Amino acid sequence: MALEVNDDNFEEVVLKSDKPVIVDFWAEWCGPCRMVAPIMDEISREYAGRVVVAKCDVDNSPVMTAKFGIRNIPTVLYFKDGKVADKQVGAVQKNIFLNKLNALL
């Protein structure tokens, strides 16, 4: 399962991670976000121990949402060494997410 991150724990879980991190910025009311959620859970299981997969609810995390300029959801940010390394906006097929992730490994 993807980890829940928010304004309080984002820095610790995402920015200080020694592994690549995928953060799915989403909201409960967002239909396309619900399509991406099971894909993120699959990636979390398949890459366990190698990658951190996290979810950040934009409604509950206004500071991080603003900090990373999230204007459309779902937006998936890929972090490596505490910095944004890639980005995917919108619901896409799993292989698109994996291509971007594998480039960081």
C-alpha positions, 0 to 999 in steps of 0.5 A, spaced: 500 500 500 502 507 498 504 511 504 499 517 506 503 523 506 501 530 508 504 537 510 507 534 517 511 528 514 512 530 507 519 532 508 521 526 512 518 521 508 519 523 501 525 529 501 529 525 506 528 518 503 534 514 501 530 511 495 526 514 489 519 516 491 513 516 487 508 521 490 501 521 487 497 528 489 490 526 489 483 528 492 477 523 494 472 527 489 477 526 483 475 521 478 481 520 475 485 519 481 481 513 483 483 510 477 490 511 478 490 509 486 490 501 484 496 502 479 500 506 485 498 500 490 500 495 485 507 499 484 508 499 491 507 492 492 512 490 486 517 495 488 517 494 495 524 495 498 526 499 492 521 505 491 517 508 496 510 510 493 506 515 497 499 519 496 498 526 498 491 528 499 491 535 496 485 538 500 489 536 506 496 538 504 495 545 502 503 547 503 506 541 499 500 542 494 502 549 493 510 548 494 510 543 488 505 547 484 500 542 483 494 545 479 491 539 476 490 532 479 492 526 479 499 529 478 505 524 480 511 527 482 518 522 482 523 524 487 530 522 487 535 524 492 530 529 495 529 533 488 523 532 483 526 528 477 520 527 473 512 528 473 506 525 470 499 529 470 493 525 469 491 518 469 495 514 464 497 506 463 501 503 468 507 502 463 507 510 463 508 510 470 513 504 470 517 507 464 519 514 468 520 510 475 525 505 472 529 511 469 530 513 476 533 506 478 
